[in-house]
Amino acid sequence: MRVLLVGSPGRTPFCGHFRGSVRQGDAELCWAGRLRGAGSPEEGWAAAEQARSALEDVATGLPGADRFALIDAAWAALRSLDHRDLSVLIAARDRGGVSLAGCGLEAVYTGGAPLVEAGHPLLGEPGIPERTGYCQFEGGERDRASGDLVGVPVGARYPAGDLAAACGVRA
């Protein structure tokens, strides 16, 4: 499973972008997001490094964590940052299924098709909402959310061309 975020329109489409993953036993947490996307490259880089570092530490001290505990810990880590302009897609999976959480997104795609569309409570304006929730994919639905998951931030569009390039993937 890999989580990607479409770049923003403009001259610095990946300013403030961060992504990564951590594992804890049978559970995996993956994320892609952006902070300070409208700031200078230096501000964006610093904010992205803070977010990346905070999320990489999420699994520490959570032995035996399930996907829900990992997502809750990810939100706690992100709340410790200045998250007013945060757009992020968080995905966690364990043997029971795949759960998604996010903010600042218009849609989530997988395999070129919408997985979560406008109107779903998972989506909304940038910044962590007071109450966060999950989107569940269990049983037969789990396979739908096990490939590349692509978050489309508010104000961006799902790319018609090269998806990897539109998400800043360089290798």
Sequence and secondary structure as in RCSB ss.txt:
>XXXX:A:sequence
MRVLLVGSPGRTPFCGHFRGSVRQGDAELCWAGRLRGAGSPEEGWAAAEQARSALEDVATGLPGADRFALIDAAW
AALRSLDHRDLSVLIAARDRGGVSLAGCGLEAVYTGGAPLVEAGHPLLGEPGIPERTGYCQFEGGERDRASGDLV
GVPVGARYPAGDLAAACGVRA
>XXXX:A:secstr
 EEEE   SSS TTTTEEEEEEEETTEEEEEEEESSTTS HHHHHHHHHHHHHHHHTTTTT TT  HHHHHHHHH
HHHHTS  TT EEEEEEEETTEEEEEEESEEEEEETTEEEE TT TT  SSS  SS   EEEEGGGGGGGSSEEE
EEETT    SS HHHHTT   
